[in-house]
Amino acid sequence: MRTTAIMMALVLAAGMVLAGTTATELTSANAQREETSFGDLAADALAAAANTTLAVVPAVSFKSGTIPAGEVTPAAVRELLTQPNETWAVVHLTGRELREMLERSVSRAPQPNAGFLQVSGISMNYDPREARNQRITRLTVSGAEVQDDALYEVAMPYSLAKGGSGYFTIFGEDDIRRSGSGEMAQLIVDFVDRQGTVEPTGQGRIVPAAG
């Protein structure tokens, strides 16, 4: 029995324990310019951990890489994060501020932007040919149009909640309503473990106009 426990501890230390499986390839490549499958997963996991409908994760949080379809390990998840130990916070934003945040996210598209946001609970269409701050053509939360005066809870990595990646012009520490001690890498691992199998596609949440 003791031998089994020791072996399990060694496997855990090596990051080899499975967190579950993915039916689709998980990639963070191009997270600075478009929605990605690992970005979808990270945002969904953060929303679940914070118990919010909405979550955003900036491209600066990701390293470029891929986890092939199949087994997902803690070590593989950590390899795709620049700060795997970062914690999270929940910020209250009005619908107007939410739109402003997302306009900033796509303001440089299709050029890379470390502040490009991967999202959960949000669906948007935008036209990169339009002027900055006028690019979003459709924005919904859980299928409903965003209302300018409504209040939304948005989970995000703590560094972003403090106004990182240039978002200090929209929100900052004064807008944080609660925070958690869970680390980004672990909450993603826990999410996959609870789901058993995940299959994020990296499509359908942030949709640029064709042409």
DRENPA-3360 file (N, C-alpha, C; in nm, 2 decimals, always signed):
BEGIN
1 = MRTTAIMM = +0.08/-0.12/+0.00/+0.00/+0.00/+0.00/+0.09/+0.13/+0.00 ~ +0.19/+0.12/+0.09/+0.28/+0.24/+0.09/+0.35/+0.26/-0.04 ~ +0.39/+0.15/-0.10/+0.46/+0.15/-0.23/+0.37/+0.22/-0.34 ~ +0.25/+0.18/-0.34/+0.15/+0.24/-0.43/+0.14/+0.39/-0.41 ~ +0.13/+0.44/-0.29/+0.12/+0.58/-0.26/+0.24/+0.65/-0.30 ~ +0.36/+0.59/-0.28/+0.48/+0.66/-0.32/+0.49/+0.67/-0.47 ~ +0.45/+0.57/-0.54/+0.45/+0.57/-0.69/+0.35/+0.68/-0.74 ~ +0.24/+0.69/-0.68/+0.14/+0.79/-0.72/+0.19/+0.93/-0.70;
9 = ALVLAAGM = +0.26/+0.95/-0.59/+0.32/+1.08/-0.56/+0.43/+1.12/-0.66 ~ +0.51/+1.02/-0.70/+0.61/+1.04/-0.80/+0.55/+1.08/-0.94 ~ +0.44/+1.01/-0.97/+0.37/+1.04/-1.10/+0.31/+1.18/-1.10 ~ +0.25/+1.21/-0.98/+0.20/+1.35/-0.97/+0.30/+1.45/-0.99 ~ +0.42/+1.43/-0.92/+0.53/+1.53/-0.93/+0.58/+1.54/-1.07 ~ +0.57/+1.44/-1.15/+0.62/+1.44/-1.29/+0.51/+1.50/-1.38 ~ +0.39/+1.53/-1.33/+0.29/+1.59/-1.41/+0.23/+1.49/-1.51 ~ +0.23/+1.36/-1.48/+0.19/+1.26/-1.57/+0.05/+1.21/-1.55;
17 = VLAGTTAT = -0.02/+1.25/-1.44/-0.15/+1.21/-1.41/-0.25/+1.28/-1.52 ~ -0.34/+1.20/-1.57/-0.43/+1.25/-1.67/-0.53/+1.34/-1.61 ~ -0.56/+1.45/-1.67/-0.67/+1.54/-1.63/-0.80/+1.50/-1.70 ~ -0.79/+1.41/-1.79/-0.90/+1.37/-1.88/-0.86/+1.36/-2.02 ~ -0.95/+1.38/-2.11/-0.91/+1.37/-2.25/-0.98/+1.49/-2.33 ~ -0.92/+1.51/-2.45/-0.98/+1.61/-2.54/-1.01/+1.54/-2.67 ~ -1.13/+1.56/-2.72/-1.17/+1.51/-2.85/-1.12/+1.59/-2.97 ~ -1.07/+1.71/-2.94/-1.02/+1.80/-3.04/-0.88/+1.85/-3.00;
25 = ELTSANAQ = -0.80/+1.89/-3.10/-0.67/+1.94/-3.07/-0.69/+2.07/-2.99 ~ -0.61/+2.09/-2.89/-0.61/+2.21/-2.81/-0.49/+2.29/-2.85 ~ -0.51/+2.41/-2.91/-0.40/+2.49/-2.96/-0.42/+2.64/-2.91 ~ -0.31/+2.70/-2.87/-0.30/+2.84/-2.84/-0.23/+2.92/-2.94 ~ -0.19/+2.85/-3.05/-0.13/+2.93/-3.16/-0.22/+3.03/-3.22 ~ -0.17/+3.15/-3.25/-0.25/+3.26/-3.30/-0.35/+3.32/-3.20 ~ -0.33/+3.29/-3.07/-0.42/+3.35/-2.96/-0.41/+3.50/-2.96 ~ -0.31/+3.56/-3.02/-0.30/+3.71/-3.03/-0.38/+3.77/-3.14;
33 = REETSFGD = -0.45/+3.69/-3.22/-0.52/+3.74/-3.33/-0.66/+3.68/-3.36 ~ -0.68/+3.56/-3.29/-0.81/+3.49/-3.32/-0.85/+3.40/-3.21 ~ -0.97/+3.36/-3.21/-1.02/+3.26/-3.11/-0.94/+3.13/-3.13 ~ -0.91/+3.06/-3.02/-0.84/+2.93/-3.03/-0.91/+2.83/-2.94 ~ -0.88/+2.70/-2.97/-0.95/+2.60/-2.89/-0.90/+2.59/-2.75 ~ -0.77/+2.61/-2.72/-0.72/+2.62/-2.59/-0.77/+2.74/-2.51 ~ -0.78/+2.85/-2.59/-0.83/+2.97/-2.53/-0.98/+2.96/-2.49 ~ -1.06/+2.89/-2.57/-1.20/+2.85/-2.53/-1.20/+2.77/-2.40;
41 = LAADALAA = -1.11/+2.67/-2.39/-1.11/+2.59/-2.28/-1.07/+2.66/-2.15 ~ -0.96/+2.75/-2.16/-0.92/+2.82/-2.05/-1.02/+2.92/-2.00 ~ -1.09/+2.98/-2.09/-1.20/+3.08/-2.05/-1.32/+3.00/-1.99 ~ -1.35/+2.89/-2.04/-1.46/+2.81/-1.99/-1.43/+2.76/-1.85 ~ -1.30/+2.72/-1.83/-1.26/+2.67/-1.70/-1.26/+2.78/-1.60 ~ -1.22/+2.90/-1.64/-1.22/+3.01/-1.55/-1.36/+3.05/-1.50 ~ -1.45/+3.05/-1.60/-1.59/+3.08/-1.57/-1.65/+2.98/-1.47 ~ -1.61/+2.86/-1.49/-1.66/+2.75/-1.40/-1.61/+2.77/-1.26;
49 = AANTTLAV = -1.48/+2.80/-1.25/-1.41/+2.81/-1.12/-1.46/+2.93/-1.05 ~ -1.49/+3.04/-1.12/-1.54/+3.17/-1.06/-1.69/+3.17/-1.04 ~ -1.76/+3.07/-1.10/-1.91/+3.06/-1.10/-1.97/+3.19/-1.16 ~ -1.92/+3.22/-1.28/-1.97/+3.34/-1.35/-2.02/+3.29/-1.49 ~ -2.10/+3.37/-1.55/-2.14/+3.34/-1.69/-2.03/+3.38/-1.79 ~ -1.96/+3.48/-1.76/-1.86/+3.54/-1.85/-1.72/+3.53/-1.80 ~ -1.62/+3.50/-1.89/-1.48/+3.50/-1.85/-1.40/+3.54/-1.97 ~ -1.29/+3.61/-1.95/-1.20/+3.65/-2.06/-1.05/+3.62/-2.01;
57 = VPAVSFKS = -0.97/+3.58/-2.11/-0.83/+3.55/-2.08/-0.75/+3.62/-2.19 ~ -0.65/+3.71/-2.16/-0.58/+3.78/-2.27/-0.47/+3.69/-2.33 ~ -0.44/+3.72/-2.45/-0.34/+3.64/-2.53/-0.21/+3.63/-2.45 ~ -0.17/+3.74/-2.38/-0.05/+3.74/-2.31/-0.04/+3.62/-2.21 ~ -0.15/+3.56/-2.17/-0.15/+3.45/-2.08/-0.10/+3.32/-2.14 ~ -0.09/+3.32/-2.27/-0.07/+3.19/-2.34/+0.07/+3.19/-2.41 ~ +0.13/+3.07/-2.41/+0.24/+3.04/-2.49/+0.19/+2.97/-2.62 ~ +0.25/+2.98/-2.73/+0.21/+2.92/-2.85/+0.24/+2.77/-2.85;
65 = GTIPAGEV = +0.14/+2.68/-2.86/+0.17/+2.54/-2.86/+0.04/+2.46/-2.88 ~ +0.05/+2.33/-2.87/-0.07/+2.24/-2.90/-0.06/+2.12/-2.81 ~ -0.18/+2.08/-2.77/-0.20/+1.95/-2.71/-0.28/+1.87/-2.81 ~ -0.23/+1.76/-2.86/-0.30/+1.68/-2.95/-0.43/+1.62/-2.89 ~ -0.53/+1.58/-2.98/-0.65/+1.51/-2.93/-0.60/+1.39/-2.86 ~ -0.67/+1.36/-2.75/-0.63/+1.24/-2.66/-0.61/+1.28/-2.52 ~ -0.51/+1.23/-2.46/-0.49/+1.25/-2.31/-0.44/+1.40/-2.28 ~ -0.49/+1.45/-2.17/-0.45/+1.58/-2.13/-0.39/+1.57/-1.99;
73 = TPAAVREL = -0.26/+1.62/-1.98/-0.19/+1.61/-1.85/-0.17/+1.75/-1.79 ~ -0.15/+1.76/-1.66/-0.12/+1.89/-1.60/+0.00/+1.95/-1.66 ~ +0.10/+1.87/-1.69/+0.23/+1.92/-1.75/+0.20/+1.99/-1.88 ~ +0.12/+1.92/-1.96/+0.09/+1.98/-2.10/+0.01/+2.11/-2.09 ~ -0.08/+2.12/-1.99/-0.15/+2.24/-1.97/-0.06/+2.35/-1.93 ~ +0.03/+2.33/-1.83/+0.12/+2.43/-1.78/+0.21/+2.48/-1.90 ~ +0.24/+2.39/-1.99/+0.33/+2.43/-2.10/+0.27/+2.54/-2.19 ~ +0.14/+2.55/-2.19/+0.07/+2.65/-2.28/+0.04/+2.78/-2.21;
81 = LTQPNETW = +0.08/+2.79/-2.08/+0.05/+2.91/-2.00/+0.18/+2.99/-1.97 ~ +0.18/+3.12/-1.98/+0.30/+3.20/-1.94/+0.31/+3.21/-1.79 ~ +0.19/+3.21/-1.72/+0.19/+3.22/-1.58/+0.09/+3.12/-1.52 ~ +0.13/+2.99/-1.52/+0.04/+2.89/-1.48/-0.01/+2.90/-1.34 ~ +0.06/+2.97/-1.25/+0.03/+2.99/-1.11/-0.06/+3.11/-1.08 ~ -0.09/+3.19/-1.19/-0.17/+3.31/-1.17/-0.31/+3.28/-1.12 ~ -0.36/+3.36/-1.02/-0.49/+3.35/-0.97/-0.59/+3.43/-1.05 ~ -0.71/+3.44/-1.00/-0.82/+3.51/-1.08/-0.90/+3.61/-0.99;
89 = AVVHLTGR = -0.97/+3.69/-1.06/-1.06/+3.79/-1.00/-1.19/+3.81/-1.08 ~ -1.29/+3.86/-1.02/-1.42/+3.89/-1.09/-1.44/+4.04/-1.09 ~ -1.46/+4.10/-1.20/-1.48/+4.24/-1.22/-1.62/+4.27/-1.26 ~ -1.68/+4.37/-1.21/-1.81/+4.41/-1.25/-1.80/+4.52/-1.36 ~ -1.86/+4.49/-1.47/-1.86/+4.58/-1.58/-2.00/+4.61/-1.63 ~ -2.03/+4.74/-1.67/-2.15/+4.77/-1.74/-2.15/+4.71/-1.88 ~ -2.26/+4.70/-1.94/-2.26/+4.65/-2.08/-2.18/+4.74/-2.17 ~ -2.18/+4.87/-2.14/-2.10/+4.97/-2.22/-1.95/+4.94/-2.20;
97 = ELREMLER = -1.91/+4.91/-2.08/-1.77/+4.88/-2.05/-1.73/+4.75/-2.11 ~ -1.82/+4.65/-2.11/-1.80/+4.52/-2.17/-1.77/+4.54/-2.32 ~ -1.85/+4.62/-2.39/-1.84/+4.64/-2.53/-1.70/+4.71/-2.55 ~ -1.67/+4.81/-2.47/-1.55/+4.88/-2.48/-1.43/+4.79/-2.47 ~ -1.44/+4.70/-2.37/-1.33/+4.60/-2.35/-1.31/+4.52/-2.48 ~ -1.42/+4.47/-2.53/-1.41/+4.38/-2.65/-1.37/+4.46/-2.77 ~ -1.41/+4.58/-2.78/-1.36/+4.66/-2.90/-1.21/+4.68/-2.89 ~ -1.16/+4.70/-2.77/-1.01/+4.71/-2.75/-0.94/+4.57/-2.79;
105 = SVSRAPQP = -1.01/+4.46/-2.75/-0.95/+4.33/-2.79/-0.93/+4.31/-2.94 ~ -1.02/+4.36/-3.02/-1.01/+4.34/-3.16/-0.96/+4.46/-3.24 ~ -0.91/+4.56/-3.16/-0.88/+4.69/-3.22/-0.76/+4.68/-3.32 ~ -0.67/+4.58/-3.30/-0.56/+4.57/-3.39/-0.57/+4.46/-3.50 ~ -0.68/+4.39/-3.49/-0.70/+4.27/-3.58/-0.70/+4.32/-3.72 ~ -0.64/+4.24/-3.81/-0.59/+4.11/-3.79/-0.44/+4.10/-3.75 ~ -0.38/+4.22/-3.70/-0.25/+4.22/-3.65/-0.25/+4.16/-3.51 ~ -0.14/+4.10/-3.47/-0.13/+4.04/-3.34/-0.14/+4.14/-3.23;
113 = NAGFLQVS = -0.20/+4.10/-3.12/-0.23/+4.19/-3.00/-0.22/+4.11/-2.88 ~ -0.13/+4.14/-2.79/-0.11/+4.06/-2.66/-0.24/+4.08/-2.57 ~ -0.32/+4.18/-2.60/-0.44/+4.20/-2.53/-0.57/+4.14/-2.59 ~ -0.55/+4.07/-2.70/-0.66/+4.00/-2.76/-0.72/+3.90/-2.66 ~ -0.85/+3.90/-2.65/-0.92/+3.82/-2.54/-0.98/+3.70/-2.59 ~ -0.95/+3.59/-2.53/-1.02/+3.46/-2.55/-1.14/+3.47/-2.45 ~ -1.26/+3.42/-2.49/-1.38/+3.45/-2.42/-1.46/+3.32/-2.39 ~ -1.55/+3.34/-2.28/-1.65/+3.24/-2.25/-1.78/+3.31/-2.22;
121 = GISMNYDP = -1.89/+3.26/-2.27/-2.02/+3.32/-2.25/-2.05/+3.43/-2.34 ~ -1.96/+3.47/-2.42/-1.97/+3.58/-2.51/-1.97/+3.53/-2.66 ~ -2.05/+3.59/-2.74/-2.05/+3.57/-2.88/-2.05/+3.70/-2.95 ~ -1.96/+3.72/-3.04/-1.95/+3.85/-3.11/-1.90/+3.84/-3.26 ~ -1.95/+3.92/-3.34/-1.90/+3.94/-3.48/-1.84/+4.08/-3.49 ~ -1.73/+4.08/-3.56/-1.67/+4.21/-3.58/-1.61/+4.22/-3.72 ~ -1.59/+4.35/-3.76/-1.53/+4.38/-3.90/-1.40/+4.45/-3.88 ~ -1.29/+4.38/-3.91/-1.16/+4.44/-3.89/-1.13/+4.56/-3.99;
129 = REARNQRI = -1.22/+4.58/-4.09/-1.20/+4.69/-4.18/-1.25/+4.82/-4.13 ~ -1.34/+4.81/-4.03/-1.40/+4.93/-3.97/-1.30/+5.00/-3.88 ~ -1.33/+5.13/-3.85/-1.25/+5.21/-3.76/-1.24/+5.15/-3.62 ~ -1.14/+5.17/-3.54/-1.13/+5.12/-3.41/-1.25/+5.18/-3.32 ~ -1.29/+5.09/-3.23/-1.41/+5.12/-3.14/-1.54/+5.12/-3.22 ~ -1.54/+5.08/-3.34/-1.66/+5.07/-3.42/-1.66/+4.94/-3.50 ~ -1.59/+4.84/-3.45/-1.58/+4.71/-3.52/-1.68/+4.61/-3.49 ~ -1.73/+4.61/-3.37/-1.82/+4.50/-3.33/-1.96/+4.53/-3.39;
137 = TRLTVSGA = -2.01/+4.43/-3.46/-2.14/+4.44/-3.53/-2.25/+4.36/-3.46 ~ -2.21/+4.27/-3.38/-2.30/+4.19/-3.30/-2.24/+4.14/-3.17 ~ -2.31/+4.16/-3.06/-2.25/+4.12/-2.93/-2.36/+4.07/-2.84 ~ -2.35/+3.94/-2.80/-2.45/+3.88/-2.72/-2.38/+3.80/-2.60 ~ -2.46/+3.79/-2.49/-2.42/+3.72/-2.37/-2.53/+3.61/-2.35 ~ -2.49/+3.49/-2.36/-2.59/+3.38/-2.34/-2.71/+3.39/-2.43 ~ -2.68/+3.44/-2.55/-2.78/+3.45/-2.66/-2.86/+3.58/-2.66 ~ -2.84/+3.67/-2.55/-2.91/+3.79/-2.54/-2.82/+3.91/-2.58;
145 = EVQDDALY = -2.88/+4.01/-2.64/-2.80/+4.13/-2.68/-2.75/+4.20/-2.55 ~ -2.63/+4.25/-2.55/-2.57/+4.32/-2.44/-2.64/+4.45/-2.42 ~ -2.68/+4.48/-2.30/-2.75/+4.61/-2.26/-2.65/+4.70/-2.20 ~ -2.64/+4.82/-2.25/-2.54/+4.92/-2.21/-2.54/+4.94/-2.06 ~ -2.66/+4.95/-2.00/-2.67/+4.99/-1.86/-2.67/+4.86/-1.76 ~ -2.68/+4.75/-1.82/-2.68/+4.62/-1.74/-2.54/+4.60/-1.67 ~ -2.54/+4.53/-1.56/-2.42/+4.50/-1.50/-2.38/+4.35/-1.52 ~ -2.25/+4.33/-1.55/-2.21/+4.19/-1.58/-2.09/+4.16/-1.50;
153 = EVAMPYSL = -2.09/+4.03/-1.45/-1.97/+3.98/-1.37/-1.88/+3.91/-1.47 ~ -1.76/+3.95/-1.48/-1.66/+3.89/-1.57/-1.54/+3.84/-1.49 ~ -1.51/+3.71/-1.51/-1.39/+3.65/-1.44/-1.27/+3.67/-1.54 ~ -1.16/+3.69/-1.48/-1.04/+3.71/-1.56/-0.91/+3.68/-1.48 ~ -0.80/+3.66/-1.54/-0.67/+3.65/-1.46/-0.65/+3.77/-1.38 ~ -0.59/+3.76/-1.26/-0.58/+3.87/-1.17/-0.50/+3.99/-1.23 ~ -0.40/+3.96/-1.31/-0.32/+4.07/-1.37/-0.40/+4.15/-1.47 ~ -0.50/+4.09/-1.54/-0.59/+4.16/-1.63/-0.69/+4.24/-1.54;
161 = AKGGSGYF = -0.74/+4.19/-1.44/-0.84/+4.25/-1.35/-0.78/+4.38/-1.29 ~ -0.65/+4.39/-1.27/-0.59/+4.51/-1.22/-0.57/+4.61/-1.33 ~ -0.61/+4.58/-1.46/-0.59/+4.68/-1.57/-0.48/+4.65/-1.66 ~ -0.42/+4.53/-1.65/-0.31/+4.49/-1.74/-0.35/+4.48/-1.88 ~ -0.24/+4.47/-1.97/-0.26/+4.47/-2.11/-0.33/+4.59/-2.17 ~ -0.32/+4.70/-2.10/-0.37/+4.83/-2.15/-0.52/+4.85/-2.11 ~ -0.58/+4.76/-2.04/-0.72/+4.77/-2.01/-0.75/+4.86/-1.89 ~ -0.64/+4.92/-1.83/-0.66/+5.01/-1.72/-0.75/+5.13/-1.75;
169 = TIFGEDDI = -0.76/+5.16/-1.88/-0.85/+5.28/-1.92/-1.00/+5.24/-1.91 ~ -1.03/+5.11/-1.88/-1.17/+5.07/-1.87/-1.20/+5.02/-1.73 ~ -1.11/+4.94/-1.67/-1.13/+4.89/-1.54/-1.00/+4.87/-1.47 ~ -1.01/+4.85/-1.34/-0.88/+4.82/-1.26/-0.92/+4.77/-1.12 ~ -0.83/+4.78/-1.03/-0.85/+4.71/-0.90/-0.97/+4.76/-0.82 ~ -1.01/+4.88/-0.84/-1.13/+4.93/-0.78/-1.26/+4.86/-0.83 ~ -1.25/+4.80/-0.94/-1.37/+4.73/-1.00/-1.37/+4.58/-0.96 ~ -1.27/+4.53/-0.89/-1.27/+4.39/-0.85/-1.37/+4.37/-0.74;
177 = RRSGSGEM = -1.46/+4.27/-0.75/-1.56/+4.25/-0.65/-1.53/+4.12/-0.57 ~ -1.45/+4.03/-0.62/-1.41/+3.91/-0.55/-1.29/+3.85/-0.62 ~ -1.22/+3.76/-0.55/-1.11/+3.70/-0.62/-1.10/+3.56/-0.56 ~ -1.02/+3.47/-0.63/-1.00/+3.33/-0.58/-0.85/+3.30/-0.58 ~ -0.82/+3.19/-0.50/-0.68/+3.15/-0.49/-0.65/+3.04/-0.59 ~ -0.75/+2.99/-0.66/-0.72/+2.89/-0.76/-0.63/+2.94/-0.87 ~ -0.53/+2.85/-0.91/-0.44/+2.89/-1.01/-0.48/+2.85/-1.15 ~ -0.45/+2.93/-1.25/-0.50/+2.90/-1.39/-0.48/+2.76/-1.44;
185 = AQLIVDFV = -0.35/+2.71/-1.42/-0.33/+2.58/-1.47/-0.41/+2.47/-1.40 ~ -0.42/+2.48/-1.27/-0.50/+2.38/-1.19/-0.65/+2.39/-1.22 ~ -0.70/+2.51/-1.24/-0.85/+2.52/-1.26/-0.88/+2.46/-1.40 ~ -0.79/+2.47/-1.50/-0.81/+2.41/-1.63/-0.81/+2.26/-1.62 ~ -0.71/+2.21/-1.54/-0.69/+2.06/-1.52/-0.82/+2.01/-1.45 ~ -0.86/+2.08/-1.35/-0.98/+2.04/-1.27/-1.11/+2.04/-1.36 ~ -1.12/+2.14/-1.45/-1.23/+2.14/-1.54/-1.23/+2.03/-1.63 ~ -1.12/+1.99/-1.69/-1.11/+1.88/-1.78/-1.14/+1.75/-1.71;
193 = DRQGTVEP = -1.09/+1.74/-1.59/-1.12/+1.62/-1.50/-1.27/+1.60/-1.48 ~ -1.33/+1.71/-1.44/-1.48/+1.70/-1.42/-1.56/+1.67/-1.54 ~ -1.52/+1.72/-1.65/-1.59/+1.70/-1.78/-1.56/+1.56/-1.83 ~ -1.44/+1.50/-1.80/-1.40/+1.37/-1.85/-1.34/+1.39/-1.99 ~ -1.42/+1.44/-2.08/-1.37/+1.47/-2.22/-1.42/+1.61/-2.26 ~ -1.33/+1.69/-2.31/-1.37/+1.82/-2.36/-1.35/+1.82/-2.52 ~ -1.42/+1.91/-2.58/-1.40/+1.93/-2.73/-1.42/+2.07/-2.78 ~ -1.34/+2.16/-2.73/-1.35/+2.30/-2.77/-1.31/+2.31/-2.92;
201 = TGQGRIVP = -1.37/+2.39/-3.00/-1.34/+2.40/-3.14/-1.26/+2.52/-3.18 ~ -1.26/+2.62/-3.09/-1.19/+2.75/-3.13/-1.26/+2.82/-3.24 ~ -1.40/+2.80/-3.25/-1.47/+2.87/-3.35/-1.61/+2.91/-3.30 ~ -1.66/+3.02/-3.35/-1.80/+3.06/-3.32/-1.82/+3.16/-3.21 ~ -1.72/+3.19/-3.14/-1.73/+3.29/-3.03/-1.69/+3.43/-3.08 ~ -1.58/+3.44/-3.15/-1.53/+3.56/-3.20/-1.51/+3.55/-3.35 ~ -1.61/+3.61/-3.42/-1.62/+3.58/-3.57/-1.59/+3.71/-3.65 ~ -1.48/+3.71/-3.72/-1.45/+3.82/-3.81/-1.54/+3.82/-3.94;
209 = AAG = -1.56/+3.94/-3.99/-1.64/+3.94/-4.12/-1.56/+3.88/-4.23 ~ -1.62/+3.81/-4.32/-1.55/+3.75/-4.43/-1.51/+3.86/-4.53 ~ -1.40/+3.83/-4.60/-1.36/+3.92/-4.71/-1.24/+4.01/-4.67;
% end
